[in-house]
Amino acid sequence: MSVLSDIMSYNQKFVEGEKYEEFRTTKYPDKGIVILTCMDTRLVELLHRAMNLRNGDAKIIRNAGAMVTHPFGSIMRSILVAVYELQAREVFVIGHHDCGMTSLNSESVIEKAKKNGVSEDKIDTLRHAGIELDKWLTGFESVEDSVRQTVENIKKHPMFPIGIPVHGLVIHPETGELDLIVEGENAEGNAGLKE
């Protein structure tokens, strides 16, 4: 049986047994926060428990490395939607120790792509189209520095509102301990977002 078959079989029992009832909530984050974190499997439940989050407490955005690398990519758009449309009032960027993006090597990724059927022609086409594959497929040396940079990228975005704090943290994936890297500040006299 494939993983998909297992999931679909379990899902049918989940719905029939009304196990979804304990997860009912609204689309608005109860704690008013949006979290950008890594897609690392160790954080799926650990992050929520370490932060005392329940279903519905936060908008969670995940990608490789908890990074905002493009000002007009889907990650930044999701943060803006969470703030302007879904009532998030604080942003948390949470990287983690032992991240797969630490020292990610673009040459290694490209070689593996080739071994899996991506032709040299396709890679050349991307490079000649102005896509900087080596930069795009590169990770970071320091998770703390990456978190600081992402916090700055969010705060300096031309559409990000003044007065919304952006915090930066690093979680230990073994223990759940959080290290505070950047404590976001509220703008003085900020009365909140205007509708």
Secondary structure, DSSP 8 states (H G I E B T S, - for coil): --HHHHHHHHHHHHHHTTGGGGG---SS-TT-EEEEEE--TTHHHHHHHHTT--TTSEEEEEETTS----TTSHHHHHHHHHHHTS---EEEEEEETT-TTBT--HHHHHHHHHHTT--HHHHHHHHHTT--HHHHT--BS-HHHHHHHHHHHHHT-TTS-TT--EEEEEE-TTT--EEEEE-----TT------
